[in-house]
Amino acid sequence: MFKGVTLGYYAPNGYFASPVAKTEIDRIAELGVPWICLVTTIMQDAFYSTRMYRDFRNTPSDDELIDIIRYIHSKDIKVMLRPMIECHDGTQRSYLTLPQGEIQPGMAFNYRNEWFDNYACLTRHYLRIASKTGCEAYGFDSELNNLVGCSKNWLKIVELARSLYSGHLTTCFIRTERYIDLLNDKDFWFYSLDSVGTSYYYPATEDGKGTVESMVEFMKPNAETMRRFAEKYGKCFYLGECGCCSVENATRLPYYWKNGKYYDGKQQADYMAAVIRLFEDQPWWGGMFWWKWDQQIVRPDFLDDPAGDKGFIIYGKPAAEVMRQWCRG
């Protein structure tokens, strides 16, 4: 089972080589967290670009990535290496759009094939690092929802990965469970993986008020949808991202940071506890990675209350104890 946190989203070049990064890993180890989903950010210019690349500002160097993975392993923590694409034009990964076909004779457009050809190069590069450092798992990005149906392209990527790497292969999408009909095709690329994850930021209350028990009841319909997907899939199904801000009323829109004005660590802790309680007895549940451990992008909205950071991070907040108890339970 995955019991972990996500570390390094948008970490700049040089961060993983810093004492600060090692301190964060020491703190994760203190909580007894057995997994880290380690993110290295890969850039492309726009949501329709077909070429992605390592950026001297936003992408950690290979050497620092290798060194930090070894440091994580020295703390007896397992690593899922997950390169994640971001766009310089500010659009999110989920907006990536890659049309392909021919409308005018002799004027074919091949955005999809060109993108996947370059993604194969990215995969080859980072799987060498994953193999060299003994990463226990490797993730094919996260939330590339417009590309989920490109099964033939993904199957080629997975085939390449299997030839280079013997560890656990996975991916994650927004509301993956909504794609249950795609599982009717037994050649669909999800079956070539070892697991599939979903991003989980579902509301747990209508108004930001409620107990852990009432939040569990509120979210049960989501669990039922996931159960149907997981049982049909027949492999590990987990929460590839799960998070909630520590701000008042956060449980009504966990992914959002403007639910209220004031810090409320209990909201975040109760949400985490409710998610764990909702799923922990489900035999199909493969665990979760909390989004996220560190905040690399400065968001003033998170820092305007002296009582505490209103963002997703949990260190020094009540949710850290919930995580500790779950991981050590």
N, C-alpha and C positions, 0 to 999 in steps of 0.2 A: 504494500500500500504506500502511496505517496503521502507523506506528511512533511510539507515543506513551505518555504517562502521563496518569492522571486527577488533576485538581487541584480542590480546593475542596469536596469532599464534606463537608457540614455546616459549611461556613465561615459564621461568623456575620455578621450585618449589620455592615458597616464593615471587614471583613477585607480585601477586595479593594482598598480605598482606602488600606491601610496600607503602610509601607515594607517590612514583613516579606513581604507577598505579592509585591512586585516583586523582592525578593531571591531568593525561591524560583524565580521565572520566570527570573532571571539564571542561576541554577544549572542549570535545565533547559536553557537555551540553551548553557551551557558544555559540556554533554554532547553537544550536537548533536542533541537530540531534535526531530524535525520537526513533531510533532503534540501538542496538549494537548486532552484532553477536559475541558472546563470545566463544572463542576457548579454549578448554583444550586438550593438546596434549597427545595422548596415543601411546605407543611404541609397536612395534613387531620387532623381530630380523631381518627378511628378507622379501622380497616380496612374498615368498612362505610359510611363517610361518603361523601356524593356531592358535597361542596363542598370544593375545595382553595383555598388562599389564600397570599399572601405574608405572612410573619410578621416583625414588627419585630425579633425577636431572632435568628431562624434564617435569614432570607432576605436575601441581599445586595440593596442598592438598585439600581435601574436605572442610575443615574449611575455608580456604582462598577463595575458590570458592564461598561458601555460603555467606561469608561476602561481597565479591565484588559484587555479584549479588544484595544483599540488598542495597549496596551503589549506584549502578546504578539505582535501582528503586527509591531511595530517591531523585534522580535528575529527576524523571518523565520520564525516558528512559526505553523503553521496551527491553526485552532480548530474543534473540534466543540462546539457549545453543547448541553448536555444538562440541562434541568430534571429534577430527580428528586424524587419525592414521598416524604415521610416522615410517620409518624403520631405524634401526641402521646401516644397510648396505648401506645407502645413496640413495636407490631407492625411487621414489615417490609413493604415494598412487595409482596413475593411473596404476602402473605396477603390482599391486597385481594379482597373477595368482593362481587359485585354481582348478586344474584338479580333475576330479572325474570319476571313472569307473572301468572297469576290462579288462585288455588285456590278461594277463596270468591267467588261471583257478586257483581260490583260492587265488589270489593276488590282491584283490580290494584296490583301493586307494580312500580315502575319505577326501581329503583336504577341499573341499567345505563345507561339513556338519560339520566337526570339527571346521572350522573357524566360521561358522554361529552359532554354539552352544556357542562358546566363545563370539561372538558378542552379543548374547542374554544376557549374563551375564553383559557385558559392558552396554548395553542398560538399563537393569534393575537397575543397580547401578546409572547411571546418570539421569535417569528419576525420581528416588527418590529425587534427588537434585532439579531437575527442578520443581517437584510438591511441594516440601517443600518450595521453594523460590518463587513460583508463576511465573516462566518463561512463557512468553506468547507464545513462540514457541520453538521447538526442531528440530534440524537437524541431519539426519542420515549421518554423515560424508560429504565428498565432493570429487568428481572426482575419485571415485572407478569404473572407466569405464569398466574394465574387468569383473565386477560383475553385471553390469546393467541387464543382461539377466537372472539372477538367481531369477526369479519371485517367485517361490514357497517358496524359502528360505526367501526372503524379506517379503512376505505376513505373514509368521509366526512371523517375527520381528515386523511388524506393528500391528498384532493382540495382541502381548504381550504389545506393547507400549500403545495401546488403553485401555488395562485393568489397566494400572498404571497411565495414564496421560490424562487430558482432554483438553490440549492445542493444538496448531497448529503443525502438523507434516509435515516435508518437507525433501527434499534432493536436491543435486545439482551434475551435471556431466559436463564434458567437451563437449561442443557442443551437449547438450541434444536434441536440435531440430533435429539432424540427426537421432534420434531414432523414427521418426514419424511412421514408419511401425509397430513398436511394439504396437502402440496404437490400431491397428486393433483387438487385443485381449482385449475384455472388462473386462477380469479378470486380466489383467496385473497389476502389483503392483503399478504403478504410480497412478491408479485410487483410491487406498486405502488411499492415502495421501491427504493432504489439498492443497498442492501446489508442484510444481517442479521448480527448478532453473537451470540455465545454467551459465557456466563460460564465460565471455565476455571480450576477449582481442583482438578483431578483428582489423586489420589495418584500419586506417582512411585516410591515404595518401600513395602514392607510394614512396615519397622521403622525407617525414618529413616536407613538406611545404604545407601550405594551410590555408584557413579560416575555421571558425566553419561551415559556410554554405556549403563550398565545402566538408568538412568532412562528413556532414550529407548526402550529395548526394552519396559520395563514399561508405557509409555503408548501403545504402538503400536495396541492395540485401540481406544482413543479416537479416534485419528487416522483409523482406517478408518471408524468410524461417521460422523465428520465429513465424510470424503471422499464418502461416499454421499449425504449431505444436500446438500453443496455442488454436486456434479455434477448432482443432480436440480434444484436451485434455479437453477443457471445464472448466478448473479450473485455479487458479492463476498460472501464469508463469512469472518468474522474473529473474533478473541477480543475481545469488547467489554469484558470484565474478565478479567484474569489476575493472580494474585498468590500470594505465599507469605511467611509470616512468617520472620523471621530468628532462629529459636530452634532448639535441638537437636531432632532428630527431625521437623522441620517437613514434610519431603517425604512423610511418610505421611498427613498431613492438612493440606495447604497453607493452607487457609482458617482454620485453628484456631490459637489463640495459647497453648494450654495443653498442647502436645505435650511440653514439657520445661521445665526450670527455668532453663537458662542460654542466654545469647545465642550464636548461631552464624550469623554472616554467610555462611559458606561454603555452608550448606544452602540459603539463599535464592538465592545466586548460581548454584549448580549447578542448581537448579530452573529458573531463568530460562534458563540456557544449554541445558538439556535441551529445554525447550519450543521454543525457537528452532530448535534442531537438528532436532527432530521435524518441524517444519512448514515450514522455510524452503525446501525444494526442492519442496514441493507446489504445483503450478500454480494450484490453486483458493484457496490461502490468502491472505487479505487483510490479514494482520498482526495487531497486538494493541495494546491499551492496558493498561499495567501499573497494577494496583490496589495501592497508590495512591502519589502523590508526597508528600502531606502528611497529617498526623494531627491532625484538628481536635477529636476527642472524646478526652478524657483517659482512658486505660486504664492503671491502676496496674500491671497484669500485664506491660505492655510495658517498664516502667521500673524494675524491681526488681533488675536486674543492672548493676553499674557498667561492665561490659565493653561494653555497647551496648544500643540500643533494639531490642527483640525483635519489633517490629511489621512492617508491610508496607513502610514507607518504605525507600528505597534510598540516599538521599544519604549520603555518607561511609562506605558499606559496599561490599564486593566486588561486589555486584550492579550498582552504578553503572557500573563498568568494563565489565561485560558489556553493559549497555545502550548505553554509548558505542560499543563496537566494533560492535554490531549496527546502530545508527543511522548510523554513518559507513562501514559496509561497502558 
